[in-house]
Amino acid sequence: MWGRMHGLISLEVYGHLGTRTGDPAKLYHAELLDLLRSLRLDVEHARHLGTPRPST
């Protein structure tokens, strides 16, 4: 669980996501929701709390 999110954050910090995705926030949010689903946690509640902001 930690490695999954840490890996994604590391890719973003070191600039490796820019070439793969136009909106890293959307990717992070989708990964977080998928992680919650895999843990059988309440995804619908989390979906409304953490809507990613548009990147500037």
The 8 nearest C-alpha neighbors of each residue, nearest first, counted from 0:
[[1, 3, 2, 4, 34, 5, 38, 37],
 [2, 0, 3, 4, 5, 6, 34, 7],
 [3, 1, 5, 0, 4, 6, 7, 8],
 [2, 4, 0, 6, 1, 5, 7, 34],
 [3, 5, 7, 6, 1, 2, 8, 0],
 [6, 4, 2, 8, 7, 3, 1, 9],
 [7, 5, 9, 3, 4, 8, 2, 10],
 [6, 8, 4, 10, 9, 5, 11, 3],
 [7, 9, 11, 5, 10, 6, 12, 4],
 [10, 8, 12, 6, 11, 7, 5, 13],
 [9, 11, 15, 7, 8, 13, 12, 16],
 [10, 12, 8, 14, 16, 9, 13, 15],
 [13, 11, 9, 14, 10, 8, 15, 16],
 [12, 14, 10, 11, 15, 9, 16, 8],
 [15, 13, 11, 12, 16, 17, 10, 18],
 [14, 16, 10, 17, 13, 11, 18, 19],
 [17, 15, 19, 11, 18, 14, 10, 20],
 [16, 18, 19, 20, 15, 14, 21, 23],
 [17, 19, 16, 20, 15, 21, 14, 23],
 [20, 18, 16, 17, 21, 15, 23, 22],
 [21, 19, 22, 17, 16, 18, 23, 26],
 [20, 22, 17, 23, 19, 18, 16, 25],
 [21, 23, 24, 20, 25, 54, 26, 53],
 [22, 24, 26, 25, 20, 27, 21, 16],
 [25, 23, 27, 26, 22, 51, 28, 52],
 [26, 24, 28, 23, 27, 22, 51, 29],
 [25, 27, 23, 29, 24, 28, 30, 22],
 [28, 26, 24, 30, 25, 29, 23, 31],
 [27, 29, 31, 25, 30, 26, 24, 32],
 [28, 30, 26, 32, 31, 27, 25, 33],
 [31, 29, 33, 27, 28, 32, 34, 26],
 [30, 32, 34, 28, 33, 29, 27, 35],
 [33, 31, 35, 29, 34, 30, 28, 36],
 [34, 32, 36, 30, 31, 35, 29, 37],
 [33, 35, 31, 37, 32, 36, 30, 38],
 [36, 34, 32, 38, 40, 33, 37, 39],
 [37, 35, 39, 33, 38, 34, 40, 42],
 [36, 38, 34, 39, 35, 33, 40, 32],
 [37, 39, 35, 36, 40, 34, 33, 41],
 [40, 38, 36, 37, 35, 41, 42, 34],
 [39, 41, 35, 38, 36, 42, 37, 34],
 [42, 40, 43, 44, 45, 39, 35, 36],
 [41, 43, 45, 44, 46, 40, 35, 36],
 [44, 42, 46, 45, 41, 47, 32, 48],
 [43, 45, 42, 46, 47, 41, 48, 49],
 [46, 44, 42, 48, 47, 43, 49, 41],
 [45, 47, 43, 44, 48, 49, 42, 50],
 [48, 46, 45, 44, 49, 50, 43, 42],
 [49, 47, 45, 46, 50, 44, 43, 51],
 [48, 50, 47, 46, 51, 45, 28, 52],
 [49, 51, 47, 48, 46, 52, 28, 25],
 [52, 50, 24, 49, 25, 53, 28, 54],
 [53, 51, 54, 50, 24, 25, 49, 55],
 [52, 54, 55, 51, 24, 22, 25, 50],
 [53, 55, 52, 22, 24, 23, 51, 21],
 [54, 53, 52, 22, 24, 21, 23, 51]]
